[in-house]
């Protein structure tokens, strides 16, 4: 604390103004947590907000939780260092939003309400009395816990970079401050607190993605000057949409980037918003428009920030700080504080949602209790994972882009293929679900450990494709029941009716 106080005394009036603005923002989040605590009395409310989220809350909270510090800091950083080849991030990420909201969301909402499932893992594993269900739940829960610990650590590093560059705090103090706020309001209010704060944070991120790119274009001298400036940058592969790789290598780069979109359907902290959205076609339609529009604004904006930032700041020690440098360098203090709050919004909106899912994975999916006991277990897990995430943030790799992608694919390819087929096509035989989970998660994990396959198609595409092939209903035939209908088809009819 002495270090923080010493740095506070050395701050300029501008920096103090930014700090005050951020403090007001954080106090607002804690107040929301206290408000939401009064609305959280049972498991359904803690995990899904009573299945009564409005479309705007569902859309903005799902969008904000899926678009972490990776979106504001790492995507703009990728555009800064990759150049024009970063353009493929736009269709990859927005495509994930489109599939999720047009195809997956209605199916997950319908099946979730019909079965009464409280978590995405429960939808994937099926009823607990079904063969292999508990084993599938345990495997999925362990993978989610490990991946989300890494993912949350990356978010805390995003907060750390923001505080470190803006206030001169050490990474240790920066990470601890960011983690403290997230943990408190997540423990207080569960899903209600997470969803309400994520809605505020999603709106802040969208406003930022509109304001900063416009300021960057103006700072560069206008649209024509921006385009001309991009053309003058002399860096290997910077002006090549295929990142300087031709032929098969270039195609592999594009397909690998599109692999990011394949991870969207399997993210439990996003799909649980589909389960929580109130019933009705109007709610789905409104939420779909809001979420997809939000994604277009965010990803387009961050690409412009990265490209323009390369012109304004040709040399940066860390490319993932270009967003922060632009914010502190162009805007007056109060505006800088508000815009930097968007980075913390991205950090916290993902971290809180993932902590909540991790808690539910242990308490509910592993069957460690019900009612108040389940809520207690959830909060214990949230606190425990937070501690591990803080340690990983302080002593692990400092690359947000790589760390988030690895965790993203691990979770997405473990749950995604089965979630898609189960909710859209109908129930899948348990043994095939078990194999798909092991193949999707296991191959992603192994590919990440081997340098020759890390961040290649073997990690970014192949596990999803294999998992989908395993659970896809290639045959309509199944053992016949007494009335001549198949058991599997009868279950599907019950669920999808």
Rosetta blueprint (number, residue, H / E / L):
1 X L
2 X H
3 X H
4 X H
5 X H
6 X H
7 X H
8 X H
9 X H
10 X L
11 X L
12 X L
13 X H
14 X H
15 X H
16 X H
17 X H
18 X H
19 X H
20 X H
21 X H
22 X H
23 X H
24 X H
25 X H
26 X H
27 X H
28 X H
29 X H
30 X H
31 X H
32 X H
33 X H
34 X H
35 X H
36 X H
37 X H
38 X L
39 X L
40 X L
41 X L
42 X L
43 X H
44 X H
45 X H
46 X H
47 X H
48 X H
49 X H
50 X H
51 X H
52 X L
53 X E
54 X L
55 X H
56 X H
57 X H
58 X H
59 X H
60 X H
61 X H
62 X H
63 X H
64 X H
65 X H
66 X H
67 X L
68 X L
69 X H
70 X H
71 X H
72 X H
73 X H
74 X H
75 X H
76 X H
77 X H
78 X H
79 X H
80 X H
81 X H
82 X H
83 X H
84 X H
85 X H
86 X H
87 X H
88 X H
89 X H
90 X H
91 X H
92 X H
93 X H
94 X H
95 X H
96 X H
97 X H
98 X H
99 X H
100 X H
101 X H
102 X H
103 X H
104 X H
105 X H
106 X H
107 X H
108 X H
109 X H
110 X H
111 X H
112 X H
113 X H
114 X H
115 X H
116 X L
117 X L
118 X L
119 X L
120 X H
121 X H
122 X H
123 X H
124 X H
125 X H
126 X L
127 X L
128 X L
129 X L
130 X L
131 X L
132 X L
133 X H
134 X H
135 X H
136 X H
137 X H
138 X H
139 X H
140 X H
141 X H
142 X H
143 X H
144 X H
145 X H
146 X H
147 X H
148 X H
149 X H
150 X H
151 X H
152 X H
153 X H
154 X H
155 X H
156 X H
157 X H
158 X H
159 X H
160 X H
161 X H
162 X H
163 X H
164 X H
165 X H
166 X H
167 X H
168 X L
169 X L
170 X L
171 X H
172 X H
173 X H
174 X H
175 X H
176 X H
177 X H
178 X H
179 X H
180 X H
181 X H
182 X H
183 X H
184 X H
185 X H
186 X H
187 X H
188 X H
189 X H
190 X H
191 X H
192 X H
193 X H
194 X H
195 X H
196 X H
197 X H
198 X H
199 X H
200 X H
201 X H
202 X H
203 X H
204 X H
205 X H
206 X H
207 X H
208 X H
209 X H
210 X H
211 X H
212 X H
213 X H
214 X H
215 X H
216 X H
217 X H
218 X H
219 X H
220 X L
221 X L
222 X L
223 X H
224 X H
225 X H
226 X H
227 X H
228 X H
229 X H
230 X H
231 X H
232 X H
233 X L
234 X L
235 X L
236 X L
237 X L
238 X L
239 X L
240 X L
241 X L
242 X L
243 X L
244 X L
245 X L
246 X L
247 X H
248 X H
249 X H
250 X H
251 X H
252 X H
253 X H
254 X H
255 X H
256 X H
257 X H
258 X H
259 X H
260 X H
261 X H
262 X H
263 X L
264 X H
265 X H
266 X H
267 X L
268 X H
269 X H
270 X H
271 X H
272 X H
273 X H
274 X H
275 X H
276 X H
277 X E
278 X L
279 X L
280 X L
281 X H
282 X H
283 X H
284 X H
285 X H
286 X H
287 X H
288 X H
289 X H
290 X H
291 X H
292 X H
293 X H
294 X H
295 X H
296 X H
297 X H
298 X H
299 X H
300 X H
301 X H
302 X H
303 X H
304 X H
305 X H
306 X H
307 X H
308 X H
309 X H
310 X H
311 X H
312 X H
313 X L
314 X L
315 X L
316 X L
317 X L
318 X L
319 X H
320 X H
321 X H
322 X H
323 X H
324 X H
325 X H
326 X H
327 X H
328 X H
329 X H
330 X H
331 X L
332 X L
333 X H
334 X H
335 X H
336 X H
337 X H
338 X H
339 X H
340 X H
341 X H
342 X H
343 X H
344 X H
345 X H
346 X H
347 X H
348 X H
349 X H
350 X H
351 X H
352 X H
353 X H
354 X H
355 X H
356 X H
357 X H
358 X H
359 X H
360 X H
361 X H
362 X H
363 X H
364 X L
365 X L
366 X L
367 X L
368 X L
369 X L
370 X L
371 X L
372 X H
373 X H
374 X H
375 X H
376 X H
377 X H
378 X H
379 X H
380 X H
381 X H
382 X H
383 X H
384 X H
385 X H
386 X H
387 X H
388 X H
389 X H
390 X H
391 X H
392 X H
393 X H
394 X H
395 X H
396 X L
397 X L
398 X L
399 X L
400 X H
401 X H
402 X H
403 X H
404 X H
405 X H
406 X H
407 X H
408 X H
409 X H
410 X H
411 X H
412 X H
413 X H
414 X H
415 X H
416 X H
417 X H
418 X H
419 X H
420 X H
421 X H
422 X H
423 X H
424 X H
425 X L
426 X L
427 X L
428 X L
429 X L
430 X H
431 X H
432 X H
433 X H
434 X H
435 X H
436 X H
437 X H
438 X H
439 X H
440 X H
441 X H
442 X H
443 X H
444 X H
445 X H
446 X H
447 X H
448 X H
449 X H
450 X L
451 X L
452 X L
453 X L
454 X L
455 X L
456 X L
457 X H
458 X H
459 X H
460 X H
461 X L
462 X H
463 X H
464 X H
465 X H
466 X H
467 X H
468 X H
469 X H
470 X H
471 X H
472 X L
473 X L
474 X L
475 X L
476 X L
477 X L
478 X L
479 X L
480 X E
481 X L
482 X L
483 X L
484 X L
485 X L
486 X E
487 X H
488 X H
489 X H
490 X H
491 X H
492 X H
493 X H
494 X H
495 X H
496 X H
497 X L
